[in-house]
Amino acid sequence: MDALTHPDHSSLAADAAAAWTAECVSALLLRHGVSARHQATAIAQICAISVSQARRKLRGAVWLFGEILALCRHHGESLDAVFAHPTVHGGGPVTAPASGSRAGQPATLLADELRLACHIHLGAQCTPQPGPELIAARQGDTWVVASASRLQALVPGEPCYRIDHLQLDPSDDQPRVRIAVLDDDLCAAHTLVDWFQEMGFEAQPFASAQALSQAMQNAAPFDAYVVDLILSGGQTSQGMVERIRQGQPQAPIVLLTGQLRDGTASEATLATMLRTQGVTFFEKPVRPAVLTAAIQSSLDRLQTAP
């Protein structure tokens, strides 16, 4: 038979899973004010793919787990929250093995380097096939969920089962990324802090370098910093940035200023800081979504660095 006319169950399941994922991603973006018209562009920016690739994914092409994770982190939502209302389904009728239960089996989802707690309803026993479909197998006293190739390497010879239903367990114990916002204009600082908190970060405003220095001495360091280049009295934030770098050589630092054109801010000072301190720079007014994407991208690179 023609495979395009009569696809097998595994291809049907993969197509259904990709379409379902696209629906969940689209709903996530709509919740955060991204209209359907602009969703492909937003996905392309966050996931570092082309706009055409993003459009294909929204139409049902296969998603990579890293892309889904990037979207969730960018918008400050957990995987469980994004995929809470739908469920992962396999294709065609399934028969649960005798060990199955209506409540589902606790399991571990293996995705790249992550190990995510979940519960699964097991479907029919299956023969592992190459491809993106997730299946389950026993590893000692627990169930593990992964691609066929990974399971075959991890537990060779173990019976494998399709997954009728997969539900990620909540991960509320994960600490939120902490961002310090230093700007002598407290109104501007609070505006950014409110945005970051809506995106799922933990942010704190500071009106002076002294206040930020004191906070850094009395508590754990922040994960990222947004710093105005020119502070009160015409003082630059160069000294503050150097202090941050002494203790945190890799932490994302974003410099902001709206005073380059009138000469209040020195291009030479800015160029020196860009060259020697590894900072990122945006001119005011900056779009909060772009600023957030820059910080998240830097944090993602730190997590994946060897």
N, C-alpha and C positions, 0 to 999 in steps of 0.2 A: 504494500500500500504506500501511497505518497505520504511522507512524514508531515508535509505541510497541511495535508487535508485531514490526516488522522494522527495528531500528536499523541505521544505516550503520556502516562499519568505524571511522570516526573517533570516533563516540560510544561504541562498544564499547571502543576503546582508552583513551578518557578515563575510562570507568567502571572499567576494569581497573587503570589507573594509580592512580586515587584509592583503590580498595580495597587495592591493594598498599601504597600509602603509609600507609594507616591501620594495616595489619598491622605495618609497620616502626616506626611511632610507638608503637603499643601495646607492642611488644617492648622498645623503648627505655625506656618508663616502667616496665615490669615489672622490667627490670634494675636500676632505681634505686628499687625498693621501693614503687612506686605500683600498688596493686591495680587490677584491671579496674573495680571498683566506683567508684573515686575518680579514674579517668583523665580523665573529661570535666571535672571540677572543676579538676584540675591544669592541663589544657590551656587552659581558659578564663582562669585566672589568669596563666599565662605569656604567652599570645598576646593578652590583652586583648580577648577575645570573650565572648559569652554562653555559659552552660553548654549551652543547647539547640543553639547553633551547633556547639559542640565535639562533642556527641553525634552530630549529623548527619555531621560529618567522620569520626568513628570508624566510622560505618555506611557510608561510601563517598562522601560529598560531596567536592567539589573542595577541595584544600588550596592555600593561597597559599605561595609560596616563603618569604616573610618569616616565616610562622608556623613552617615547618619549621626555618628557621635559628634562630629564637628558642628552640625546644625543644632543638635540638642545643647551642646555647651555654649554655642554662640547666643542662643536665646534663653539660657538659664533654666532649661527644663530637663528633667530626668528622662531616660529612655522609657521608664515605666509610665510616666505621665503622658508622653507622646503617643504611646501605643496601648493606652489603657482601655479605650472603648472598643477597638477591634481586637481580634485574636488571630494568631498565626494558624492557618489551616493547610492541610495537605490536600492533594487532588484525589477525587474519587472516593468511593466507600472504603472505610477502614474497619478493622476488627482489633480491639485492644487485646493484648495478651493477658493471661490469667493474673499476672502480677499487677495489672493496672488498677486504678481506683478512680472514683468519680471526683475526688479532691485533687487528683494529680500527684505526680511523683516529684519530690525535691530533686533538683539537678543543678549542674554547673554548665553554663554556656561558655564555650571557648571561642573568643573572637579576637584575632590578632594576638596581642599580648595580654588581653584582658580576660578575667575569669568572673563572670556575672552570675549571681544566684538567680534561679528561676524555678518554676514548677511546670511540668509537662504532662500531657495526656498522650500515652503511647498509641501509635497506630499499628499497622500490620508489620510483621517482620519483612525485611527487604534485603536485596543484594546491593551493596554499596556501588554507586555509579559516580563517575567523575562529574563535577559540576558544583554550583553554589548551594544546592539544597542542603539544609541542615537535617541530620538524622541523629539518633541516640543509641548509646551502647553502655553496657555496664563497665565500670572500672572499680573493681573491688566491691565495696558495699554501696557505691553511689552511681548515679547516672551522669553521663557527660553528653553534651550536645555539641556537635561540630560538623564540619564538612566530612564527606566520606574519606578523602585522602588523609585528613588529620586523624580521624578515628582509626583507620587501618594502621597508621604508624603508632598510635598511642596504645590501642588494645587489639592487636592482630588476632584474628580468629574468633573474636566475640560476636555473638549475634547482634545485628543492627535492626533498628525499628524506625519507621516513619513517625513523624510527629503530627498528631491530630490537633494539638493545641499547645501553645507555649506562652507563658505569662512571666515577664520579668518581675523579680521581687523588688520592693521599694529600696532605694539606696539613700535614704535621708541622712545616714551617718557620714556621708561624704562631706568633708569640709568645703566651704565656699571659698572661692578665690577672693583675696583681700586686696583692695586697691586704695591707695592714698591719693587724694586730690589736693594739691597745693596751689592756691590762688588767693592773692590779697583781696580780690573781689569775691566776697563770701557768697553773694547771690549766684555768681557764675559757678563757684565750686559746688554749691548745693544743687544747682540744676544738673550738673554732671553726676553727682552722687545719687540723686533720685533716679536718673536714667540707669546707672549701673545696677542699682538695687532692683529695679524693675526687670533687668536682664538676668538676675539671679546671683549677682556678685555681692560681696560685702564691702561697702565703700565708706570712707570717712573723709570729711573736708578739713582742711587746715588753712589758716589765713597768714601764717608766717613760717619761715624755715625753722625758727626756734621751736614752735609748737610741734612741728613734724619731727624734729630731732628728739624732743622729749618723749614723744609717743613711741619712737623707735627704740629708745633706751628702756622704756618701762614695759614693753610688750614684744611679742614675736614680730619679726620683720614682715612688712607687707609683701605680697606677691608681685605687685606692679605699682608704678607711680605715674601720675599725670601731673606735670609741673609747669607752671607759668614761667616763661623765661625772665620777665621783668616783674619784680615784686615791689612792695611799697618803698617809696623813697628813691626809686630808680635803681635799686640793688638788683643784680642779676642772681639767678638761682644756680650759678656755676658751682659755688662752694657746696651747696646742698646736694647737687648731683654727684659731685666728687665723693662726698661722705657716703652717699648711698652705694656708690660703686666700690668703695673700700670694703664694705661688708657683704655686698651682693653683686659680684662681677657680672652675672648673667640676667639679673632681674629686668623685665621690660620697663623702660623709662620713656615716656612721651613728653616732649617739650611743646608748649603752646605759646603763641604770641600773636598779637594783632598790631604790633608797633614797629614792624620793619619798614613800612613805607614812609612813616614820618621821621625815621631816623632815631627814635628813642631806643630801639633795640639794635645792637651792633651785629651786622652780618658776619664780621670777623669772629666775634665771640661765639655766635651760633655755629659757624663753620668749625671752630676749634672743638666745641663740645660734640658735634656730630662725628668728627674725626677721631677724637681721643676717648670718648665716653660711651660709644655704642648706643646712642639714643636715636629715637625716631622723632620727626618734627612735623607739626601741622600748623598752618596759619589759622588764626581765628577769623571769622566764626567757623568752627569745625562741626561737621555732622557727627552726632554722637554714635550713629551706627557704624560709620567708617572708623572712628576712634576705637570703638569696641572690637571691631574686626581686627584691627592692627594689634591690639593687646592680646586677643585670643590667639591670633596666629603666632605671636612670639611665645606665648605660653605652651602652645602645642609643639612648637619646635624644641623647646626645652625638654618636654616630656619624651619626645622621640629621639633626642640626641643620645649617642652611645655613651 
